[in-house]
Each structure stands twice: as C-alpha cells, then as structure tokens.
Amino acid sequence: MSKAVVYVRVSTKEQAEQGYSLEGQERECRLFAERHNLSVETVFIERGESAKTQNRTELQKLLRYCRENKGKISALIVWKIDRLSRNMKDVLELYDEFGLLRIQVLSVTENNEETPMGRLMRNIMGTLSQYENEQRAERTKNGMRQALENGNWCWKAPLGYKNTRIDGKAIIVPDDNAPLIKEAFELAATGHYSLESIRQNLRKKGLLLTQQRLHKTLQNPLYAGLIKASWLDDMISARHEPIVSAQIFHQAQHHLFKRKRMKTIKHIRINKDFPLRGFLYCPYCHKKMSGAFSTGRHGGKFGYYFCTNRACKVNLKKAWVEDQFRALLKRISLVPEQLEPLLAMVRNAWEKKHSDTAATRKLIAKKVDALKAKRKRLVELLTDGTIDRDTYKEQSAPIDEEIAVISSSLESENKKASIDIEACITWCQEVLRDIAGFWETAPHEFGVRTLELIFPLGLEVDKEGLRTPANSLLFQYLEAVLEPENNLVSPKGNRTPVIAVRGRCPDR
C-alpha cells in the first residue's frame, strides 16, 4: 500500500465564517485515502494561519518530512488546493517542489487528473482562489477606508482609549488612563517640561511608559479627535470623543518639535575644541567622525578627527582638517558682484511669499469671522430657548476648537509678516562676504546653524581634502555664477559632490 501524508489548514476567520474545521478536513482526507488505497503516515495540522503566511510552521515541517523521506511518500492529500496557498505563484512553486520529490498532490474536492486538462483545471481553480483572496482583501481595505472617512477608528484602541460598541457599532471611548494622557498633553503644551519629566510624572501616578512611546503618544492626532492614516489624503474628524482640544494638541506639537531641534544642535555641539565634530563623515564607510586629543611622548596634546567605525582607519590631524575647512569657506565667500544678484533673488522671493502670506491671512481672518458668527447664532438660539444647553455645548465645542486651530495658523502667518526682510538681507550680506570670518568669530550656536545651512549633509574628509555631497541652495548658485578658474574642484568618488578643497594631509 502506497504511503501518503495529509495537510490541513484553517484560518480563525475561515472557521468562524465558513465552518472549515480542521477535524472535518482531516476526516475527509482520511476517507479519500481509504478509497484510493493509500496509507496515511502522518497529518500536519496548521491552526489559525492565513493563506498568505510564507513561513507556516506545519507547512515547513511537511516539506522537511517529505525531503527526509524522499521515495517513501507517494502522495500529499489536501481538502482543497488553496489549503496550500491562495497565491497561485506559491501553489505552482509547491507543486514543483513536490514534483521533484515524486509526490502527487491530491485534492479531496477538486480534479486530480495528471493530464493537460487536469492541470489546466487545477491552474484555473488556483487562479480563482487567488482572485477571491485578493477581492476579499480589497473589500476589506475599501471597507476600512470608508470607515476611516466616516470618522471611525478601525484598529486596536491606543493608550487612553478602549474598544467598545455603542448601538451595535464599534467605537473607541476614553478609559481610566485618559485623564493622565490629557495631563501629559497639557504639560507638553506649556513648553516648560521635558519628555522625561512628563514621563516621571505619569510614572508616579501609575502609568509606566518608555520615553519613545510617550513621544509617539503625544504626536498622535487621534487624541484631538482627528484620524490620520496612509490611506487618507487628509486628516478626518473622528466620531470618538477627543481627550484633548485641538489647541492643546497643536501647542504640544510646537514645543515637541522645538525641543527636538534644540536637542539635535546640542548633540552636535559636544565640544568647542572640535567644532566640526558631527559634520564630518568618513568617505569610505560614511560613518560620522569624532574628535579627541592624544598625548605625545613628551606629554604634549595633539588633536585628531577619526572615524567612529573601528574597522576604518581614517585618522586626520585636527589642525590640518580645520585649515582645509577654513580654506573651503574662503573659496565660497562671495564678492559684491556675486552678492547683488543673489540678494535680489532673495528679495524677490520674499516679496512673492509676503504677497501670498497676506492673501492667506485675509482668508484665515474671513474664516474666523464666519465661525464666530456661527457661534453667535448658537448663543442666540440658546438664549431664546430654541435649543437646550447640552445641544449648545455639543454644537459649539467643534466650532471653538476650529477657531483655536485657525487662530493659531493666523498667529503663525502674522509672525512671518512681521519679519524685517531688509535686516535679514543685510545680515546675510555680511556673512556671505566672509563666511570663514563669521564661523571663527560668531557664537558657537550660530556657527553650528551656519554649517547646517551650507552643508546640509555634512562633509566628507580624507587625506585628499574636504568635500560636500549635498547641493545646498548656495552651492547651486555658485555653480551657476562662478567661473572654472575659481579653482573649485570636484573630488573623486561615486557620490556627486558640488565643491571641494584639496590639500595633502601631513604625515603624523
């Protein structure tokens, strides 16, 4: 009697919706084996796994078993071919695998003829299974997209909410942690508390969070009654009750971004003795370079910039690197003839931006006025008894939140309009005339900001010199106006640098 193995699988969803029980599949497979004079050696049972799963445990065990018993097993019995996979490509690959092992795949409910017609029907059935699966996935995705567009959160409730049903419809509602989440937002919105101090405050009150999770929580617009998802073009107003107001949420985002930026600058400014630390990169492994002093034989100290990758041996003298950097800054400083067209471009761009800002401010102000008028009508309806206080609160709350958000935007636009562009242009003029001098004499924080502006992707350095891989706006301008005789050269390498300065590194 020929030997066979049985493979049965069912996903939790299939079993719930269609009754594809494992026991039923196994029973039918064993009866099929008896009718075809096959002896079932073992049964591989895959519980609750999707047909999409590539690394199903039992399927992999089945394949190993068949390989180890090559020549001993003649058939694999399944209830339906889609038990192996709903993906036609995967099915064909499995057929090839079992074919090399001389194992015939037999379906209890489908055509098993090893004829051109039988193989055609098998392929058709497999394709239909894949089509059905893809259709189901698309329907699910469309249903979730529609639910999101209607303001319904479709996934597990985030911290501070719980999943429930109201009138038979799934929704999230604030749970016992909601007051603590609200307090965290309020503290962040003040700008006076660090993430760690907020985290410690929550910890004292029984809510344990990592700083990373807290940061992610404070960035989630869901808590302000807004839904943001990759499937949506814009944020959607949610049906669930917000934990914080839109105003508090946006204030928190402002201070979180501000702290992140300050932290980055602070991190770069580790030591004034090595002003280029954090901006230098190894040209070979592209790791950041650091700086340190070493002590010579006679007790003297010598500074070096070195690659942080231990496997890399780039190690350059601090004095030489910084001299090369000064030379680079001198080469990109501009003379008056070069400055005038550049500053004219800046002024024209600002005037256009200012014009756009003025139009935006006018539209925002108009919208605020319309919302205030709407709120005034609600007050009148409440006063004359047309609506009760609960209805008033329900309808006025979103109006107040929208006014707060729009007012915040208006404040931002007003700040832009208040900038003295001529003072800014004068300052830029002074800096661009002598970038090297500015870097040497300016407070370290301003020097750091200058480096970020001019070299947004940092500098690469080796014994040949310094180079930048990034096309900043300044370098784009230089490429357009400077002549080749200005001795600005392109370095070696695969990346496309814009400007470089070379000089042989002295021996250590």
Rosetta blueprint (number, residue, H / E / L):
1 M L
2 S E
3 K E
4 A E
5 V E
6 V E
7 Y E
8 V E
9 R E
10 V E
11 S L
12 T H
13 K H
14 E H
15 Q H
16 A H
17 E H
18 Q H
19 G L
20 Y L
21 S L
22 L H
23 E H
24 G H
25 Q H
26 E H
27 R H
28 E H
29 C H
30 R H
31 L H
32 F H
33 A H
34 E H
35 R H
36 H L
37 N L
38 L E
39 S E
40 V E
41 E E
42 T E
43 V E
44 F E
45 I E
46 E E
47 R E
48 G L
49 E L
50 S L
51 A L
52 K L
53 T L
54 Q L
55 N L
56 R L
57 T H
58 E H
59 L H
60 Q H
61 K H
62 L H
63 L H
64 R H
65 Y H
66 C H
67 R H
68 E H
69 N L
70 K L
71 G L
72 K L
73 I L
74 S L
75 A E
76 L E
77 I E
78 V E
79 W L
80 K L
81 I H
82 D H
83 R H
84 L L
85 S L
86 R L
87 N L
88 M H
89 K H
90 D H
91 V H
92 L H
93 E H
94 L H
95 Y H
96 D H
97 E H
98 F H
99 G H
100 L H
101 L L
102 R L
103 I L
104 Q E
105 V E
106 L E
107 S E
108 V L
109 T L
110 E L
111 N L
112 N L
113 E L
114 E L
115 T L
116 P H
117 M H
118 G H
119 R H
120 L H
121 M H
122 R H
123 N H
124 I H
125 M H
126 G H
127 T H
128 L H
129 S H
130 Q H
131 Y H
132 E H
133 N H
134 E H
135 Q H
136 R H
137 A H
138 E H
139 R H
140 T H
141 K H
142 N H
143 G H
144 M H
145 R H
146 Q H
147 A H
148 L H
149 E H
150 N L
151 G L
152 N L
153 W L
154 C L
155 W L
156 K L
157 A L
158 P L
159 L L
160 G L
161 Y E
162 K E
163 N E
164 T E
165 R E
166 I E
167 D L
168 G L
169 K E
170 A E
171 I E
172 I E
173 V E
174 P E
175 D L
176 D L
177 N L
178 A H
179 P H
180 L H
181 I H
182 K H
183 E H
184 A H
185 F H
186 E H
187 L H
188 A H
189 A H
190 T H
191 G L
192 H L
193 Y L
194 S L
195 L H
196 E H
197 S H
198 I H
199 R H
200 Q H
201 N H
202 L H
203 R H
204 K H
205 K L
206 G L
207 L L
208 L L
209 L L
210 T L
211 Q H
212 Q H
213 R H
214 L H
215 H H
216 K H
217 T H
218 L H
219 Q L
220 N L
221 P H
222 L H
223 Y H
224 A H
225 G L
226 L E
227 I E
228 K L
229 A L
230 S L
231 W L
232 L L
233 D L
234 D L
235 M L
236 I E
237 S E
238 A L
239 R L
240 H L
241 E L
242 P L
243 I L
244 V L
245 S L
246 A H
247 Q H
248 I H
249 F H
250 H H
251 Q H
252 A H
253 Q H
254 H H
255 H H
256 L H
257 F H
258 K H
259 R H
260 K H
261 R H
262 M H
263 K H
264 T H
265 I H
266 K H
267 H H
268 I H
269 R L
270 I L
271 N L
272 K L
273 D L
274 F L
275 P L
276 L L
277 R L
278 G L
279 F L
280 L E
281 Y E
282 C L
283 P L
284 Y L
285 C L
286 H L
287 K L
288 K E
289 M E
290 S E
291 G E
292 A E
293 F E
294 S E
295 T E
296 G L
297 R L
298 H L
299 G L
300 G L
301 K E
302 F E
303 G E
304 Y E
305 Y E
306 F E
307 C E
308 T L
309 N L
310 R L
311 A L
312 C L
313 K L
314 V L
315 N E
316 L E
317 K E
318 K H
319 A H
320 W H
321 V H
322 E H
323 D H
324 Q H
325 F H
326 R H
327 A H
328 L H
329 L H
330 K H
331 R H
332 I H
333 S L
334 L L
335 V L
336 P H
337 E H
338 Q H
339 L H
340 E H
341 P H
342 L H
343 L H
344 A H
345 M H
346 V H
347 R H
348 N H
349 A H
350 W H
351 E H
352 K H
353 K H
354 H H
355 S H
356 D H
357 T H
358 A H
359 A H
360 T H
361 R H
362 K H
363 L H
364 I H
365 A H
366 K H
367 K H
368 V H
369 D H
370 A H
371 L H
372 K H
373 A H
374 K H
375 R H
376 K H
377 R H
378 L H
379 V H
380 E H
381 L H
382 L H
383 T H
384 D L
385 G L
386 T L
387 I L
388 D L
389 R H
390 D H
391 T H
392 Y H
393 K H
394 E H
395 Q H
396 S H
397 A H
398 P H
399 I H
400 D H
401 E H
402 E H
403 I H
404 A H
405 V H
406 I H
407 S H
408 S H
409 S H
410 L H
411 E H
412 S H
413 E H
414 N H
415 K H
416 K H
417 A H
418 S L
419 I L
420 D L
421 I H
422 E H
423 A H
424 C H
425 I H
426 T H
427 W H
428 C H
429 Q H
430 E H
431 V H
432 L H
433 R H
434 D L
435 I H
436 A H
437 G H
438 F H
439 W H
440 E H
441 T H
442 A L
443 P L
444 H H
445 E H
446 F H
447 G H
448 V H
449 R H
450 T H
451 L H
452 E H
453 L H
454 I H
455 F L
456 P L
457 L L
458 G L
459 L E
460 E E
461 V E
462 D E
463 K L
464 E L
465 G E
466 L E
467 R E
468 T L
469 P L
470 A L
471 N L
472 S L
473 L H
474 L H
475 F H
476 Q H
477 Y H
478 L H
479 E H
480 A H
481 V H
482 L L
483 E L
484 P H
485 E H
486 N H
487 N L
488 L L
489 V E
490 S L
491 P L
492 K L
493 G L
494 N L
495 R L
496 T L
497 P L
498 V L
499 I L
500 A E
501 V E
502 R E
503 G L
504 R L
505 C L
506 P L
507 D L
508 R L
